[in-house]
Amino acid sequence: MAAAQDSRRHGRIRAVEAAIKRLDTGEFGWCHSCGDSIGQKRLEVNPTIMRCRECAT
Ligand SMILES: [Zn+2]
């Protein structure tokens, strides 16, 4: 149980680190799949999100 929680937390840290890296490279806010804008609202809900609404579904 504790190990599962640990790995979940670790995954979240990795996602945040990846988001910061995308900020550095200018890729933040752009869909990883189609290259379109992800959208301000989606990023406010989850800044580590990597895909637009179209590609996430
Ligand atoms: Zn997309």
N, CA, C, O and the ligand as a Tripos MOL2 file, in Angstrom:
@<TRIPOS>MOLECULE
protein
  229   227    58     0     0
PROTEIN
NO_CHARGES

@<TRIPOS>ATOM
      1 N           0.8410   -1.2120    0.0000 N.3       1 MET1
      2 CA          0.0000    0.0000    0.0000 C.3       1 MET1
      3 C           0.8730    1.2590    0.0000 C.2       1 MET1
      4 O           0.7010    2.1540   -0.8270 O.2       1 MET1
      5 N           1.8070    1.3020    0.9410 N.am      2 ALA2
      6 CA          2.6770    2.4730    1.0290 C.3       2 ALA2
      7 C           3.5290    2.6060   -0.2210 C.2       2 ALA2
      8 O           3.7950    3.7140   -0.6890 O.2       2 ALA2
      9 N           3.9550    1.4710   -0.7590 N.am      3 ALA3
     10 CA          4.7840    1.4860   -1.9630 C.3       3 ALA3
     11 C           4.0080    2.0340   -3.1530 C.2       3 ALA3
     12 O           4.5520    2.7690   -3.9760 O.2       3 ALA3
     13 N           2.7370    1.6720   -3.2350 N.am      4 ALA4
     14 CA          1.8980    2.1580   -4.3320 C.3       4 ALA4
     15 C           1.7290    3.6680   -4.2450 C.2       4 ALA4
     16 O           1.7900    4.3680   -5.2560 O.2       4 ALA4
     17 N           1.5150    4.1650   -3.0320 N.am      5 GLN5
     18 CA          1.3780    5.6110   -2.8290 C.3       5 GLN5
     19 C           2.6700    6.3170   -3.2210 C.2       5 GLN5
     20 O           2.6530    7.3850   -3.8330 O.2       5 GLN5
     21 N           3.7690    5.7070   -2.8630 N.am      6 ASP6
     22 CA          5.0720    6.2730   -3.1470 C.3       6 ASP6
     23 C           5.2990    6.4040   -4.6470 C.2       6 ASP6
     24 O           5.7810    7.4280   -5.1290 O.2       6 ASP6
     25 N           4.9480    5.3640   -5.3660 N.am      7 SER7
     26 CA          5.1860    5.3810   -6.8050 C.3       7 SER7
     27 C           4.2430    6.3580   -7.4940 C.2       7 SER7
     28 O           4.5970    6.9570   -8.5100 O.2       7 SER7
     29 N           3.0190    6.5240   -6.9320 N.am      8 ARG8
     30 CA          2.0900    7.5140   -7.4810 C.3       8 ARG8
     31 C           2.6620    8.9180   -7.3040 C.2       8 ARG8
     32 O           2.6180    9.7410   -8.2180 O.2       8 ARG8
     33 N           3.1960    9.1740   -6.1200 N.am      9 ARG9
     34 CA          3.7720   10.4850   -5.8340 C.3       9 ARG9
     35 C           4.9720   10.7280   -6.7390 C.2       9 ARG9
     36 O           5.1710   11.8290   -7.2510 O.2       9 ARG9
     37 N           5.7530    9.6950   -6.9200 N.am     10 HIS10
     38 CA          6.9230    9.7910   -7.7770 C.3      10 HIS10
     39 C           6.5070   10.1250   -9.2130 C.2      10 HIS10
     40 O           7.1430   10.9380   -9.8840 O.2      10 HIS10
     41 N           5.4370    9.4870   -9.6680 N.am     11 GLY11
     42 CA          4.9400    9.7440  -11.0110 C.3      11 GLY11
     43 C           4.5130   11.1880  -11.1760 C.2      11 GLY11
     44 O           4.7140   11.7880  -12.2320 O.2      11 GLY11
     45 N           3.9210   11.7470  -10.1250 N.am     12 ARG12
     46 CA          3.4560   13.1280  -10.1660 C.3      12 ARG12
     47 C           4.6450   14.0750  -10.2340 C.2      12 ARG12
     48 O           4.6200   15.0510  -10.9830 O.2      12 ARG12
     49 N           5.6740   13.7980   -9.4660 N.am     13 ILE13
     50 CA          6.8790   14.6330   -9.4990 C.3      13 ILE13
     51 C           7.5040   14.5950  -10.8920 C.2      13 ILE13
     52 O           7.9190   15.6190  -11.4340 O.2      13 ILE13
     53 N           7.5610   13.3940  -11.4550 N.am     14 ARG14
     54 CA          8.1090   13.2540  -12.8160 C.3      14 ARG14
     55 C           7.3070   14.0810  -13.8120 C.2      14 ARG14
     56 O           7.8800   14.7160  -14.6970 O.2      14 ARG14
     57 N           5.9710   14.0770  -13.6710 N.am     15 ALA15
     58 CA          5.0970   14.8160  -14.5840 C.3      15 ALA15
     59 C           5.3380   16.3130  -14.4630 C.2      15 ALA15
     60 O           5.3400   17.0320  -15.4620 O.2      15 ALA15
     61 N           5.5430   16.7820  -13.2260 N.am     16 VAL16
     62 CA          5.8120   18.2060  -13.0020 C.3      16 VAL16
     63 C           7.1690   18.5800  -13.5870 C.2      16 VAL16
     64 O           7.3110   19.6290  -14.2150 O.2      16 VAL16
     65 N           8.1550   17.7280  -13.3830 N.am     17 GLU17
     66 CA          9.4860   17.9800  -13.9490 C.3      17 GLU17
     67 C           9.4330   18.0490  -15.4630 C.2      17 GLU17
     68 O          10.0950   18.8840  -16.0790 O.2      17 GLU17
     69 N           8.6390   17.1640  -16.0630 N.am     18 ALA18
     70 CA          8.4940   17.1540  -17.5150 C.3      18 ALA18
     71 C           7.8170   18.4360  -17.9920 C.2      18 ALA18
     72 O           8.1710   18.9760  -19.0410 O.2      18 ALA18
     73 N           6.8390   18.9240  -17.2180 N.am     19 ALA19
     74 CA          6.1290   20.1560  -17.5770 C.3      19 ALA19
     75 C           7.0870   21.3440  -17.5280 C.2      19 ALA19
     76 O           7.0550   22.2130  -18.4000 O.2      19 ALA19
     77 N           7.9450   21.3750  -16.4940 N.am     20 ILE20
     78 CA          8.9320   22.4550  -16.3640 C.3      20 ILE20
     79 C           9.9090   22.4130  -17.5410 C.2      20 ILE20
     80 O          10.3060   23.4510  -18.0710 O.2      20 ILE20
     81 N          10.2840   21.2130  -17.9330 N.am     21 LYS21
     82 CA         11.1870   21.0470  -19.0700 C.3      21 LYS21
     83 C          10.5380   21.5690  -20.3570 C.2      21 LYS21
     84 O          11.1970   22.1770  -21.2000 O.2      21 LYS21
     85 N           9.2220   21.3140  -20.4870 N.am     22 ARG22
     86 CA          8.5100   21.8140  -21.6690 C.3      22 ARG22
     87 C           8.4220   23.3380  -21.6530 C.2      22 ARG22
     88 O           8.4350   23.9800  -22.7030 O.2      22 ARG22
     89 N           8.3300   23.9170  -20.4370 N.am     23 LEU23
     90 CA          8.3520   25.3770  -20.3140 C.3      23 LEU23
     91 C           9.6630   25.9180  -20.8680 C.2      23 LEU23
     92 O           9.6780   26.9190  -21.5850 O.2      23 LEU23
     93 N          10.7640   25.2500  -20.5330 N.am     24 ASP24
     94 CA         12.0990   25.6600  -20.9760 C.3      24 ASP24
     95 C          12.2330   25.5910  -22.4940 C.2      24 ASP24
     96 O          12.8420   26.4620  -23.1140 O.2      24 ASP24
     97 N          11.6590   24.5510  -23.0780 N.am     25 THR25
     98 CA         11.8240   24.3410  -24.5140 C.3      25 THR25
     99 C          10.7330   25.0320  -25.3310 C.2      25 THR25
    100 O          10.7670   25.0030  -26.5610 O.2      25 THR25
    101 N           9.7610   25.6550  -24.6480 N.am     26 GLY26
    102 CA          8.6960   26.3590  -25.3550 C.3      26 GLY26
    103 C           7.5920   25.4350  -25.8340 C.2      26 GLY26
    104 O           6.7260   25.8560  -26.6010 O.2      26 GLY26
    105 N           7.6080   24.1760  -25.3950 N.am     27 GLU27
    106 CA          6.5750   23.2240  -25.8270 C.3      27 GLU27
    107 C           5.3740   23.2090  -24.8910 C.2      27 GLU27
    108 O           4.3400   22.6180  -25.2000 O.2      27 GLU27
    109 N           5.5230   23.8660  -23.7420 N.am     28 PHE28
    110 CA          4.4370   23.8510  -22.7660 C.3      28 PHE28
    111 C           3.1880   24.5250  -23.3370 C.2      28 PHE28
    112 O           3.2650   25.5950  -23.9430 O.2      28 PHE28
    113 N           2.0220   23.8720  -23.1300 N.am     29 GLY29
    114 CA          0.7620   24.4400  -23.5900 C.3      29 GLY29
    115 C           0.3730   23.9700  -24.9760 C.2      29 GLY29
    116 O          -0.7000   24.3110  -25.4730 O.2      29 GLY29
    117 N           1.2460   23.1810  -25.6070 N.am     30 TRP30
    118 CA          0.9480   22.6740  -26.9480 C.3      30 TRP30
    119 C           0.7730   21.1670  -26.9010 C.2      30 TRP30
    120 O           1.5350   20.4640  -26.2380 O.2      30 TRP30
    121 N          -0.2270   20.6800  -27.6040 N.am     31 CYS31
    122 CA         -0.5500   19.2600  -27.5890 C.3      31 CYS31
    123 C           0.6230   18.4210  -28.1010 C.2      31 CYS31
    124 O           1.2180   18.7110  -29.1390 O.2      31 CYS31
    125 N           0.9320   17.3760  -27.3380 N.am     32 HIS32
    126 CA          2.0430   16.4820  -27.6820 C.3      32 HIS32
    127 C           1.7160   15.6510  -28.9210 C.2      32 HIS32
    128 O           2.6160   15.1900  -29.6240 O.2      32 HIS32
    129 N           0.4260   15.4650  -29.1830 N.am     33 SER33
    130 CA          0.0160   14.6100  -30.2970 C.3      33 SER33
    131 C          -0.1810   15.3920  -31.5970 C.2      33 SER33
    132 O           0.3770   15.0190  -32.6290 O.2      33 SER33
    133 N          -0.9680   16.4760  -31.5600 N.am     34 CYS34
    134 CA         -1.3170   17.1670  -32.8030 C.3      34 CYS34
    135 C          -0.6540   18.5350  -32.9260 C.2      34 CYS34
    136 O          -0.6660   19.1250  -34.0060 O.2      34 CYS34
    137 N          -0.0700   19.0550  -31.8330 N.am     35 GLY35
    138 CA          0.6330   20.3320  -31.9100 C.3      35 GLY35
    139 C          -0.2630   21.5420  -31.7390 C.2      35 GLY35
    140 O           0.2120   22.6760  -31.7980 O.2      35 GLY35
    141 N          -1.5760   21.3160  -31.5250 N.am     36 ASP36
    142 CA         -2.4910   22.4290  -31.2900 C.3      36 ASP36
    143 C          -2.3610   22.9370  -29.8590 C.2      36 ASP36
    144 O          -1.7800   22.2740  -29.0000 O.2      36 ASP36
    145 N          -2.9120   24.1250  -29.6200 N.am     37 SER37
    146 CA         -2.9290   24.6730  -28.2710 C.3      37 SER37
    147 C          -3.8020   23.8070  -27.3640 C.2      37 SER37
    148 O          -4.9100   23.4280  -27.7440 O.2      37 SER37
    149 N          -3.3020   23.4920  -26.1620 N.am     38 ILE38
    150 CA         -4.0580   22.6580  -25.2240 C.3      38 ILE38
    151 C          -5.2190   23.4580  -24.6290 C.2      38 ILE38
    152 O          -6.2970   22.9140  -24.3880 O.2      38 ILE38
    153 N          -4.9950   24.7300  -24.3970 N.am     39 GLY39
    154 CA         -6.0570   25.5810  -23.8650 C.3      39 GLY39
    155 C          -5.8130   25.9520  -22.4080 C.2      39 GLY39
    156 O          -5.4760   25.1100  -21.5740 O.2      39 GLY39
    157 N          -5.9940   27.2270  -22.1330 N.am     40 GLN40
    158 CA         -5.7410   27.7830  -20.8110 C.3      40 GLN40
    159 C          -6.5000   27.0530  -19.7110 C.2      40 GLN40
    160 O          -5.9350   26.7290  -18.6660 O.2      40 GLN40
    161 N          -7.7960   26.7930  -19.9520 N.am     41 LYS41
    162 CA         -8.6310   26.1680  -18.9200 C.3      41 LYS41
    163 C          -8.1100   24.7810  -18.5460 C.2      41 LYS41
    164 O          -8.0350   24.4360  -17.3670 O.2      41 LYS41
    165 N          -7.7500   23.9870  -19.5620 N.am     42 ARG42
    166 CA         -7.2340   22.6370  -19.3030 C.3      42 ARG42
    167 C          -5.9400   22.7010  -18.5090 C.2      42 ARG42
    168 O          -5.7170   21.8880  -17.6120 O.2      42 ARG42
    169 N          -5.0980   23.6520  -18.8310 N.am     43 LEU43
    170 CA         -3.8130   23.7780  -18.1430 C.3      43 LEU43
    171 C          -3.9960   24.2750  -16.7080 C.2      43 LEU43
    172 O          -3.2070   23.9540  -15.8200 O.2      43 LEU43
    173 N          -5.0520   25.0650  -16.5000 N.am     44 GLU44
    174 CA         -5.3350   25.5220  -15.1330 C.3      44 GLU44
    175 C          -5.7630   24.3480  -14.2570 C.2      44 GLU44
    176 O          -5.3960   24.2620  -13.0850 O.2      44 GLU44
    177 N          -6.5430   23.4480  -14.8470 N.am     45 VAL45
    178 CA         -7.0140   22.2660  -14.1080 C.3      45 VAL45
    179 C          -5.8500   21.3170  -13.8470 C.2      45 VAL45
    180 O          -5.7090   20.7760  -12.7500 O.2      45 VAL45
    181 N          -5.0180   21.1210  -14.8680 N.am     46 ASN46
    182 CA         -3.8880   20.2040  -14.7310 C.3      46 ASN46
    183 C          -2.6990   20.6860  -15.5750 C.2      46 ASN46
    184 O          -2.6360   20.4230  -16.7760 O.2      46 ASN46
    185 N          -1.7640   21.3890  -14.9360 N.am     47 PRO47
    186 CA         -0.6300   21.9740  -15.6730 C.3      47 PRO47
    187 C           0.2980   20.9220  -16.2880 C.2      47 PRO47
    188 O           1.1050   21.2390  -17.1620 O.2      47 PRO47
    189 N           0.1830   19.6760  -15.8360 N.am     48 THR48
    190 CA          1.0880   18.6520  -16.3670 C.3      48 THR48
    191 C           0.4790   17.9130  -17.5590 C.2      48 THR48
    192 O           1.0790   16.9830  -18.0980 O.2      48 THR48
    193 N          -0.7060   18.3350  -17.9560 N.am     49 ILE49
    194 CA         -1.3910   17.6720  -19.0710 C.3      49 ILE49
    195 C          -0.5960   17.8780  -20.3710 C.2      49 ILE49
    196 O           0.0000   18.9330  -20.5860 O.2      49 ILE49
    197 N          -0.6010   16.8620  -21.2200 N.am     50 MET50
    198 CA          0.2380   16.9230  -22.4180 C.3      50 MET50
    199 C          -0.5510   16.8960  -23.7240 C.2      50 MET50
    200 O           0.0170   17.0610  -24.8040 O.2      50 MET50
    201 N          -1.8700   16.6870  -23.6180 N.am     51 ARG51
    202 CA         -2.6550   16.5800  -24.8490 C.3      51 ARG51
    203 C          -3.8900   17.4760  -24.8130 C.2      51 ARG51
    204 O          -4.4340   17.7410  -23.7410 O.2      51 ARG51
    205 N          -4.3320   17.9390  -25.9720 N.am     52 CYS52
    206 CA         -5.5400   18.7430  -26.0590 C.3      52 CYS52
    207 C          -6.7590   17.8490  -25.8330 C.2      52 CYS52
    208 O          -6.6390   16.6280  -25.7280 O.2      52 CYS52
    209 N          -7.9230   18.4750  -25.7600 N.am     53 ARG53
    210 CA         -9.1440   17.7210  -25.4550 C.3      53 ARG53
    211 C          -9.4290   16.6970  -26.5430 C.2      53 ARG53
    212 O          -9.8660   15.5830  -26.2540 O.2      53 ARG53
    213 N          -9.1850   17.0690  -27.7820 N.am     54 GLU54
    214 CA         -9.4170   16.1650  -28.9190 C.3      54 GLU54
    215 C          -8.5850   14.8970  -28.7710 C.2      54 GLU54
    216 O          -9.1030   13.7900  -28.9240 O.2      54 GLU54
    217 N          -7.3150   15.0520  -28.4760 N.am     55 CYS55
    218 CA         -6.3870   13.9120  -28.4400 C.3      55 CYS55
    219 C          -6.5060   13.1170  -27.1420 C.2      55 CYS55
    220 O          -6.1510   11.9380  -27.1100 O.2      55 CYS55
    221 N          -6.9930   13.7330  -26.0880 N.am     56 ALA56
    222 CA         -7.0940   13.0480  -24.8030 C.3      56 ALA56
    223 C          -8.2710   12.0770  -24.7710 C.2      56 ALA56
    224 O          -8.3020   11.1650  -23.9440 O.2      56 ALA56
    225 N          -9.2340   12.2700  -25.6640 N.am     57 THR57
    226 CA        -10.4120   11.3960  -25.6410 C.3      57 THR57
    227 C         -10.2750   10.2250  -26.6070 C.2      57 THR57
    228 O         -11.1810    9.3980  -26.7070 O.2      57 THR57
    229 ZN         -4.1130   17.3180  -29.8260 Zn       58 ZN58
@<TRIPOS>BOND
     1     1     2 1
     2     2     3 1
     3     3     4 2
     4     3     5 am
     5     5     6 1
     6     6     7 1
     7     7     8 2
     8     7     9 am
     9     9    10 1
    10    10    11 1
    11    11    12 2
    12    11    13 am
    13    13    14 1
    14    14    15 1
    15    15    16 2
    16    15    17 am
    17    17    18 1
    18    18    19 1
    19    19    20 2
    20    19    21 am
    21    21    22 1
    22    22    23 1
    23    23    24 2
    24    23    25 am
    25    25    26 1
    26    26    27 1
    27    27    28 2
    28    27    29 am
    29    29    30 1
    30    30    31 1
    31    31    32 2
    32    31    33 am
    33    33    34 1
    34    34    35 1
    35    35    36 2
    36    35    37 am
    37    37    38 1
    38    38    39 1
    39    39    40 2
    40    39    41 am
    41    41    42 1
    42    42    43 1
    43    43    44 2
    44    43    45 am
    45    45    46 1
    46    46    47 1
    47    47    48 2
    48    47    49 am
    49    49    50 1
    50    50    51 1
    51    51    52 2
    52    51    53 am
    53    53    54 1
    54    54    55 1
    55    55    56 2
    56    55    57 am
    57    57    58 1
    58    58    59 1
    59    59    60 2
    60    59    61 am
    61    61    62 1
    62    62    63 1
    63    63    64 2
    64    63    65 am
    65    65    66 1
    66    66    67 1
    67    67    68 2
    68    67    69 am
    69    69    70 1
    70    70    71 1
    71    71    72 2
    72    71    73 am
    73    73    74 1
    74    74    75 1
    75    75    76 2
    76    75    77 am
    77    77    78 1
    78    78    79 1
    79    79    80 2
    80    79    81 am
    81    81    82 1
    82    82    83 1
    83    83    84 2
    84    83    85 am
    85    85    86 1
    86    86    87 1
    87    87    88 2
    88    87    89 am
    89    89    90 1
    90    90    91 1
    91    91    92 2
    92    91    93 am
    93    93    94 1
    94    94    95 1
    95    95    96 2
    96    95    97 am
    97    97    98 1
    98    98    99 1
    99    99   100 2
   100    99   101 am
   101   101   102 1
   102   102   103 1
   103   103   104 2
   104   103   105 am
   105   105   106 1
   106   106   107 1
   107   107   108 2
   108   107   109 am
   109   109   110 1
   110   110   111 1
   111   111   112 2
   112   111   113 am
   113   113   114 1
   114   114   115 1
   115   115   116 2
   116   115   117 am
   117   117   118 1
   118   118   119 1
   119   119   120 2
   120   119   121 am
   121   121   122 1
   122   122   123 1
   123   123   124 2
   124   123   125 am
   125   125   126 1
   126   126   127 1
   127   127   128 2
   128   127   129 am
   129   129   130 1
   130   130   131 1
   131   131   132 2
   132   131   133 am
   133   133   134 1
   134   134   135 1
   135   135   136 2
   136   135   137 am
   137   137   138 1
   138   138   139 1
   139   139   140 2
   140   139   141 am
   141   141   142 1
   142   142   143 1
   143   143   144 2
   144   143   145 am
   145   145   146 1
   146   146   147 1
   147   147   148 2
   148   147   149 am
   149   149   150 1
   150   150   151 1
   151   151   152 2
   152   151   153 am
   153   153   154 1
   154   154   155 1
   155   155   156 2
   156   155   157 am
   157   157   158 1
   158   158   159 1
   159   159   160 2
   160   159   161 am
   161   161   162 1
   162   162   163 1
   163   163   164 2
   164   163   165 am
   165   165   166 1
   166   166   167 1
   167   167   168 2
   168   167   169 am
   169   169   170 1
   170   170   171 1
   171   171   172 2
   172   171   173 am
   173   173   174 1
   174   174   175 1
   175   175   176 2
   176   175   177 am
   177   177   178 1
   178   178   179 1
   179   179   180 2
   180   179   181 am
   181   181   182 1
   182   182   183 1
   183   183   184 2
   184   183   185 am
   185   185   186 1
   186   186   187 1
   187   187   188 2
   188   187   189 am
   189   189   190 1
   190   190   191 1
   191   191   192 2
   192   191   193 am
   193   193   194 1
   194   194   195 1
   195   195   196 2
   196   195   197 am
   197   197   198 1
   198   198   199 1
   199   199   200 2
   200   199   201 am
   201   201   202 1
   202   202   203 1
   203   203   204 2
   204   203   205 am
   205   205   206 1
   206   206   207 1
   207   207   208 2
   208   207   209 am
   209   209   210 1
   210   210   211 1
   211   211   212 2
   212   211   213 am
   213   213   214 1
   214   214   215 1
   215   215   216 2
   216   215   217 am
   217   217   218 1
   218   218   219 1
   219   219   220 2
   220   219   221 am
   221   221   222 1
   222   222   223 1
   223   223   224 2
   224   223   225 am
   225   225   226 1
   226   226   227 1
   227   227   228 2
@<TRIPOS>SUBSTRUCTURE
     1 MET1         2 RESIDUE 1 A MET
     2 ALA2         6 RESIDUE 1 A ALA
     3 ALA3        10 RESIDUE 1 A ALA
     4 ALA4        14 RESIDUE 1 A ALA
     5 GLN5        18 RESIDUE 1 A GLN
     6 ASP6        22 RESIDUE 1 A ASP
     7 SER7        26 RESIDUE 1 A SER
     8 ARG8        30 RESIDUE 1 A ARG
     9 ARG9        34 RESIDUE 1 A ARG
    10 HIS10       38 RESIDUE 1 A HIS
    11 GLY11       42 RESIDUE 1 A GLY
    12 ARG12       46 RESIDUE 1 A ARG
    13 ILE13       50 RESIDUE 1 A ILE
    14 ARG14       54 RESIDUE 1 A ARG
    15 ALA15       58 RESIDUE 1 A ALA
    16 VAL16       62 RESIDUE 1 A VAL
    17 GLU17       66 RESIDUE 1 A GLU
    18 ALA18       70 RESIDUE 1 A ALA
    19 ALA19       74 RESIDUE 1 A ALA
    20 ILE20       78 RESIDUE 1 A ILE
    21 LYS21       82 RESIDUE 1 A LYS
    22 ARG22       86 RESIDUE 1 A ARG
    23 LEU23       90 RESIDUE 1 A LEU
    24 ASP24       94 RESIDUE 1 A ASP
    25 THR25       98 RESIDUE 1 A THR
    26 GLY26      102 RESIDUE 1 A GLY
    27 GLU27      106 RESIDUE 1 A GLU
    28 PHE28      110 RESIDUE 1 A PHE
    29 GLY29      114 RESIDUE 1 A GLY
    30 TRP30      118 RESIDUE 1 A TRP
    31 CYS31      122 RESIDUE 1 A CYS
    32 HIS32      126 RESIDUE 1 A HIS
    33 SER33      130 RESIDUE 1 A SER
    34 CYS34      134 RESIDUE 1 A CYS
    35 GLY35      138 RESIDUE 1 A GLY
    36 ASP36      142 RESIDUE 1 A ASP
    37 SER37      146 RESIDUE 1 A SER
    38 ILE38      150 RESIDUE 1 A ILE
    39 GLY39      154 RESIDUE 1 A GLY
    40 GLN40      158 RESIDUE 1 A GLN
    41 LYS41      162 RESIDUE 1 A LYS
    42 ARG42      166 RESIDUE 1 A ARG
    43 LEU43      170 RESIDUE 1 A LEU
    44 GLU44      174 RESIDUE 1 A GLU
    45 VAL45      178 RESIDUE 1 A VAL
    46 ASN46      182 RESIDUE 1 A ASN
    47 PRO47      186 RESIDUE 1 A PRO
    48 THR48      190 RESIDUE 1 A THR
    49 ILE49      194 RESIDUE 1 A ILE
    50 MET50      198 RESIDUE 1 A MET
    51 ARG51      202 RESIDUE 1 A ARG
    52 CYS52      206 RESIDUE 1 A CYS
    53 ARG53      210 RESIDUE 1 A ARG
    54 GLU54      214 RESIDUE 1 A GLU
    55 CYS55      218 RESIDUE 1 A CYS
    56 ALA56      222 RESIDUE 1 A ALA
    57 THR57      226 RESIDUE 1 A THR
    58 ZN58       229 GROUP 0 **** ****
